[in-house]
Amino acid sequence: MHYTVIPTARATLDHLRHPGSGVSAHYVLDRDGTCWQLVTEEMRAWHAGLGAWGTVTEVNSRAIGIELVNTGTEPFPEPQISALETLLAGILRRWSIPPARVIGHSDMAPTRKQDPGPRFDWARLVRRGLAVAAAPAAPGDFLGAAARFGYRAAPGEEEALLAAFRARFRPGARGPLDDHDRALMAGLAAAYPAG
């Protein structure tokens, strides 16, 4: 999942449909819940860029990209999130995707991306069974557990990884890596290993 940064659906659609843009997405969801499908789910869309999740090193070939019209600094409106829940439930059902494989752009590219951002309500998707929450386990090696869950981080990228993790699983947390971060990541790795 992504936010567009582009402030309007029309401008987003124009950009994604332009042959020279080099980017695309399967779906665009406007603030009022209007949904456009730009690429069929069976086809590859160029929404992810460089990044990885688990053993998947070329995410564009293995993911369905959903763009939410949002600048990244504003709340996501109720009609948009309600439409996302319906869309996401159908995608998961059609492709037998487990909720643990629903990720944000920042999850697969933490050094490059922040979307869907701190205003995105992951907890709501969790309550609907469309994403997963982190339940703490015995704290251990944060980076090792992160790799087992699916995050990929090279040396020197630990701060970006921590920021992406916290934006999703521990919103509002600040400061250096702590045992609560380690415990939550250990829980994710134990419950949902990327394999």
C-alpha positions, 0 to 999 in steps of 0.5 A: 500500500502506498499514498500518492503524495499527489494531492488529487485523483485526477493528477494521480491518474494522469501521472500513472497513465502517462507512458513516460512516467515509469510508474503504475499501480493496480488500483487507485482509491480516491478520498471519497472511496472511488476506485480505479483499476489501472492494471489487471491483478494478473499483470505486473505494475511498476509501483514498488521500485527497489526493495524486498520482502522476505525472499522476494527481491523484485516486489513488482512481480509479486505484489498488487499495488494500491495507491491511496490518494493522500499527501502523507500529511493528512488523515485517510477519510472514512470512505477511502478506508472503507473502500480499501477494506472491501478491495483488500478483502477481495484481493486476499480471497482471490489470491489466497494471500494471508494478512501477514503479507499485507505490507506498506511501501515503507516495509519493503523499502524502509530507506526510501519510502515512508508510505502509507505513513504515520496517519494510516490506520493499520490497527483498523485493518488488523481488526478486520483481519486484513493485516497483522498486529505484533504480540510481544515475545521474549526480546532478542536480536531485533535485526535477526527477527526483522529478517525472519519476519520479512524486513530486509536491511543492510548494515547502516539501515537500522534506523530506517528499519526501526522507523518503518517498524514503529510507524506500523507496529508501535506508532508514536514511539521515539528514541533508541531501539528498546526491549519493547521493540525487540519483543514485538519484532520477536513476536512477529518473527515467531508468528509470521516468518516470511520463509 
